[in-house]
Amino acid sequence: MELVRLKGITEKRAKELQKLGIADSAQLIRYFPRAYLDMTDRTSVLSVYHNDMALLSARLVSVDPTNPYSRRKTVRARLEQDGIPFSAVWFNMPYLAQRLKPGEYLFYGRVQNRYGQISIVNPTFEPLERNLRLKGLVPVYPLKSGLTQRAVRDAVKSALAVESPESVIPRELRKKYDLPPLSEAYRIVHAPENKAQLCDASERIALEEYFVLLSAFRLIKGDAQEARVNRYTVTERQVAEFEKRFPFTFTSGQQAAVRAIYDNVTGPVRMNRLLQGDVGSGKTAVALTGMYMALASGYQAAYLSPTEVLAAQNYALLQKVFPDYRVGYLAGGSTAKEKRELKAALAAGEIDIVCGTHAVLQGDVHFSRLAFCVCDEQHRFGVAQRSALSEKGESPDMLVMSATPIPRTLSLVFYGDLDVTTIPDKPLDRKPITTSVIPAYKYDDMLAYIRGETKQGRQAYFVCAKIDDDEGEVTSVTELWEELRNRLPDVRFALLHGRMKEKEKNAVMTAFKNHEYDCLVSTTVIEVGVDVPDATIMVIMNAERFGLSQLHQLRGRVGRGSEKSWCFLLVGSDSETARERLTVFKNTSDGFALAEKDLELRGSGDFLGTRQSGHFLTDIKNLKYSTNVIFTAKKLSDEAFARRLDPDTIRRAAMQKYESLKDVVLN
């Protein structure tokens, strides 16, 4: 139903909700709370640790006049709790100045305590007397524009009155496994009476989501293996000679991976293989060896990279490793003449290897004898994109690579159609990176150390969880960039984030690599990036917000040169779970061990949500559920297909899900 047809939603309110990505009542009930407030869990402002989230009751004394000439449009209110003065600060929300009146309020947000000055940043708030009517667990939704928590709660309530989601899981299975109604689970998630009820409802919704998702994977992948079309003539002796081109000896893990690829490409079935390896394990060398098997057999090969910076780096590497083959480069930044000439040469068979970005997937790019495709950092390419690449040739072999470890248990579910090869070891010459958790009182000391290191020619990364943060929960990348430039004016800081155009991002990364900047303040877009040998320091703000595997990826951006490297973790939450996770990370350098531990500590809800994996399963990222939900969903999907229960209903829902997942990541 259209938003404006819902009770209490005006055209203005509908436009505000649309800014949250909500277009109708069905999407509105899937806008799940990011947190829940226990109305009895109010605390004293003096007992809150720096950067912790807190629920505070306080009296609003006054609102400072706003500065119309300031870029940030800061609103600051003077508060008082039991005679203790502190402030509330909102960035880029000037409209709040008219809404805030003296009186008693309930505030929820991130508390900062610097040098005895206490403030709560970008808090949500409501008059205290209104909150007296709220009991139990109260939902807190992500907000934008002029929306309030009460406005979203009321809108969701109206949507729930007209929406009754139907389960795709066949009725026979719902009855057999005693599954509660899906519509009831939606109602509870938005208005739970207690945590146990909330947990059960979240797991029911997640079960439905994974049932449809895994059914989609099953339909797309099918059960049949493709017979081999391209016949490889390369010998084991040739492969062994090729390995000598690298300035290092292959580890046992690399040798095993090469053997697996060789056996596959010289066997009767087309290869469709995932190559997993920890940061620095030598996946690229293995991939190039696989490409050589095709080249030596008279075929073409393609190497796809997610960014132009990485593609250019790989192009230089391919030219170095394959001096006896013709290597071409194709990216969005190539000139029209370069693109035209490259495409003509490729179609004529005058190019042996093409290295490029998504530009290689364009419809007018044709190969004469493509037999081997490599997708570097496969989690940056969608299902449809990888499929488009494989269609460029006649059943070419596909090797997709990932440095983002996924637990073995989950890989069995999501990569059931792929042969998964893991390189468990690392090159022996890789220096260990020292990891430290930096408490708030040592923040200034850390900055002084980094400033000194930059004067010695070394570089640093500062990574934030978000570009900007209207909810005040984390330090945003724009906020940090401005702060650092003011505090360290003699250090050159660059800014990088996902909203920048590709050409801008490439320019910043190239300039950083060329030492035109000392420090790069970025979101996780640098998780997959170029090698910067002089980058020896990685600072991760609000480290508790990241999955252990993602932290491991970020840590792997440094330690690529000859100098000692450091990873500093700044923590915004002092919870016991956060401390345990970061202690595990500090003491573990094995990415696959970290992935398994991460799944154990956080559960699959967080592990597969946006913190871990970009845009995968964003609809249910706020739900908390156990790993068992995934395996229960697989069991139900397997049974539904085996018994052919409601095949048309499942197919419709599954293919609709696939359409929404074609261009997002799997891990």
URCOR-V610408 format. One record per residue. RES is the residue in one letter. D_CENTER is the distance of its C-alpha to the mean C-alpha in Angstrom with 1 decimal. Layout:
BEGIN
res = (RES/RES)
d_center = (D_CENTER/D_CENTER)
END
This chain:
BEGIN
res = (M/E/L/V/R/L/K/G/I/T/E/K/R/A/K/E/L/Q/K/L/G/I/A/D/S/A/Q/L/I/R/Y/F/P/R/A/Y/L/D/M/T/D/R/T/S/V/L/S/V/Y/H/N/D/M/A/L/L/S/A/R/L/V/S/V/D/P/T/N/P/Y/S/R/R/K/T/V/R/A/R/L/E/Q/D/G/I/P/F/S/A/V/W/F/N/M/P/Y/L/A/Q/R/L/K/P/G/E/Y/L/F/Y/G/R/V/Q/N/R/Y/G/Q/I/S/I/V/N/P/T/F/E/P/L/E/R/N/L/R/L/K/G/L/V/P/V/Y/P/L/K/S/G/L/T/Q/R/A/V/R/D/A/V/K/S/A/L/A/V/E/S/P/E/S/V/I/P/R/E/L/R/K/K/Y/D/L/P/P/L/S/E/A/Y/R/I/V/H/A/P/E/N/K/A/Q/L/C/D/A/S/E/R/I/A/L/E/E/Y/F/V/L/L/S/A/F/R/L/I/K/G/D/A/Q/E/A/R/V/N/R/Y/T/V/T/E/R/Q/V/A/E/F/E/K/R/F/P/F/T/F/T/S/G/Q/Q/A/A/V/R/A/I/Y/D/N/V/T/G/P/V/R/M/N/R/L/L/Q/G/D/V/G/S/G/K/T/A/V/A/L/T/G/M/Y/M/A/L/A/S/G/Y/Q/A/A/Y/L/S/P/T/E/V/L/A/A/Q/N/Y/A/L/L/Q/K/V/F/P/D/Y/R/V/G/Y/L/A/G/G/S/T/A/K/E/K/R/E/L/K/A/A/L/A/A/G/E/I/D/I/V/C/G/T/H/A/V/L/Q/G/D/V/H/F/S/R/L/A/F/C/V/C/D/E/Q/H/R/F/G/V/A/Q/R/S/A/L/S/E/K/G/E/S/P/D/M/L/V/M/S/A/T/P/I/P/R/T/L/S/L/V/F/Y/G/D/L/D/V/T/T/I/P/D/K/P/L/D/R/K/P/I/T/T/S/V/I/P/A/Y/K/Y/D/D/M/L/A/Y/I/R/G/E/T/K/Q/G/R/Q/A/Y/F/V/C/A/K/I/D/D/D/E/G/E/V/T/S/V/T/E/L/W/E/E/L/R/N/R/L/P/D/V/R/F/A/L/L/H/G/R/M/K/E/K/E/K/N/A/V/M/T/A/F/K/N/H/E/Y/D/C/L/V/S/T/T/V/I/E/V/G/V/D/V/P/D/A/T/I/M/V/I/M/N/A/E/R/F/G/L/S/Q/L/H/Q/L/R/G/R/V/G/R/G/S/E/K/S/W/C/F/L/L/V/G/S/D/S/E/T/A/R/E/R/L/T/V/F/K/N/T/S/D/G/F/A/L/A/E/K/D/L/E/L/R/G/S/G/D/F/L/G/T/R/Q/S/G/H/F/L/T/D/I/K/N/L/K/Y/S/T/N/V/I/F/T/A/K/K/L/S/D/E/A/F/A/R/R/L/D/P/D/T/I/R/R/A/A/M/Q/K/Y/E/S/L/K/D/V/V/L/N)
d_center = (31.3/31.0/30.0/33.4/35.2/33.8/36.1/35.6/33.1/34.7/33.6/32.3/30.2/28.9/27.8/26.0/24.2/23.3/21.4/19.0/18.6/21.4/24.2/26.3/27.2/25.2/21.9/23.3/23.7/20.1/19.0/18.7/19.4/16.8/19.6/23.3/26.2/29.1/31.9/34.0/31.5/32.5/32.8/34.8/33.1/34.8/33.1/29.5/27.7/26.1/22.7/23.0/22.7/26.2/28.4/31.5/34.7/36.4/39.0/38.1/41.0/40.3/37.8/38.1/39.0/36.1/36.4/36.4/36.0/32.8/29.6/27.5/29.9/29.7/31.4/32.8/34.7/37.1/36.8/39.0/38.7/41.9/43.2/40.1/38.9/35.3/33.3/30.5/28.6/26.7/25.1/25.4/26.9/30.6/31.6/31.4/34.5/36.7/35.3/35.8/39.3/41.1/40.8/39.1/35.3/32.5/29.5/26.0/23.6/22.7/25.9/26.6/29.7/30.6/34.2/35.4/34.1/32.1/29.9/27.4/24.7/23.9/25.1/25.6/29.4/32.2/36.0/36.9/39.6/37.3/35.0/38.1/38.0/34.4/34.5/32.3/28.6/27.7/24.4/22.4/20.3/17.9/20.4/21.1/24.3/27.5/26.4/27.4/26.4/29.7/29.3/26.1/27.7/30.8/29.0/27.2/30.5/32.2/29.6/30.0/33.8/33.5/30.5/31.0/28.2/29.7/28.4/27.9/28.7/32.4/34.9/36.5/33.4/32.7/36.3/36.3/33.2/34.3/31.1/31.6/31.4/27.9/29.3/30.4/26.9/25.6/28.5/28.0/24.3/25.3/28.5/28.5/31.7/30.3/27.3/28.6/28.9/25.4/24.0/26.1/25.1/21.4/21.9/24.1/21.7/18.9/21.6/22.5/18.9/18.6/22.2/21.6/18.4/20.2/23.3/21.6/20.4/24.0/25.6/23.6/24.1/27.7/29.8/31.7/31.1/32.0/35.1/35.1/36.4/36.1/38.5/37.6/40.6/39.0/40.6/39.2/41.5/39.9/36.4/37.7/39.2/36.0/34.1/36.7/35.3/32.5/33.6/32.6/33.5/31.0/29.9/30.9/27.4/27.3/30.8/29.9/27.0/29.5/32.0/29.8/29.0/32.7/33.9/31.6/32.6/36.2/36.2/36.8/33.3/30.6/27.7/24.2/22.5/19.1/19.6/17.5/18.2/17.3/16.8/20.3/21.6/23.1/21.2/22.2/25.9/25.8/24.4/27.1/29.7/28.7/29.0/32.4/33.6/33.3/34.8/37.7/38.3/38.8/35.5/32.8/29.2/26.0/23.0/20.0/17.4/14.4/15.9/19.6/19.6/18.4/20.7/23.6/23.1/23.2/26.2/28.1/27.4/28.6/31.7/32.5/32.0/33.7/36.7/38.8/36.5/35.8/32.2/30.9/28.0/26.6/23.9/23.8/25.5/28.4/31.7/33.2/35.9/33.6/31.7/35.0/36.5/33.6/33.4/37.1/37.2/34.4/36.2/39.5/38.1/38.7/35.1/34.1/30.5/28.2/25.1/22.9/19.8/19.4/23.0/24.3/23.3/25.8/28.7/31.3/30.0/32.3/33.0/36.4/35.4/31.7/31.2/28.1/24.6/21.7/18.1/16.5/12.9/13.0/9.4/9.7/12.7/13.5/16.3/18.8/18.2/18.9/21.8/23.1/23.3/25.2/27.6/28.7/30.9/33.0/30.8/29.2/27.6/23.8/21.9/18.1/16.6/13.6/13.3/10.4/13.0/13.0/16.0/19.2/19.8/16.7/17.2/20.7/19.4/16.7/18.5/22.0/23.2/22.0/23.9/21.5/22.8/21.5/22.7/23.1/24.8/24.3/26.8/29.5/29.6/26.1/26.7/25.1/22.9/24.2/21.8/23.1/22.3/23.8/25.6/26.1/29.7/28.8/26.4/29.3/30.4/27.0/27.2/30.7/29.8/27.1/29.7/32.2/29.9/29.3/33.1/33.3/31.1/27.9/24.5/21.6/17.9/16.9/13.2/12.4/9.8/11.0/13.3/16.0/16.5/19.3/19.2/19.9/17.7/16.1/17.3/15.9/15.7/18.8/20.6/20.2/21.2/24.3/25.2/25.0/27.1/29.7/29.9/29.9/31.7/32.8/29.3/27.6/24.0/21.8/19.0/15.9/13.1/11.5/14.6/16.9/18.6/17.9/21.4/20.8/17.6/19.7/22.6/20.9/19.4/22.9/24.7/22.9/23.6/27.2/27.5/28.1/25.8/25.8/22.4/19.1/17.4/13.9/10.3/7.7/9.1/11.5/9.4/11.2/14.5/18.2/20.3/21.9/24.7/25.8/22.5/23.4/21.6/18.1/17.9/14.9/15.6/15.0/13.9/14.3/11.3/9.0/9.2/12.0/10.5/7.9/11.1/13.0/11.2/11.8/15.3/15.9/16.1/19.4/22.4/23.0/26.4/29.6/29.2/28.1/24.4/22.9/19.7/20.2/18.3/19.1/19.0/19.1/20.1/23.0/22.6/23.8/20.6/18.7/21.6/21.7/18.1/18.4/21.9/20.6/18.1/20.9/23.3/21.3/20.4/19.8/16.2/17.3/19.3/16.4/14.3/17.4/18.0/14.6/15.2/18.8/18.1/15.4/16.1/14.0/13.2/10.8/9.9/8.8/7.6/4.8/5.1/4.8/3.3/2.4/6.1/7.7/10.6/9.9/13.7/14.1/11.2/14.0/16.3/17.2/18.5/19.6/18.7/22.2/21.1/19.4/22.5/24.8/23.1/23.6/27.2/27.9/26.6/28.6/31.7/31.4/31.3/34.1/36.3/35.4/34.9/34.2/32.9/33.0/31.1/28.3/28.2/28.0/25.1/23.2/23.6/22.6/19.3/19.0/19.7/16.7/14.4/16.0/13.6/10.2/8.5/10.2/8.5)
END
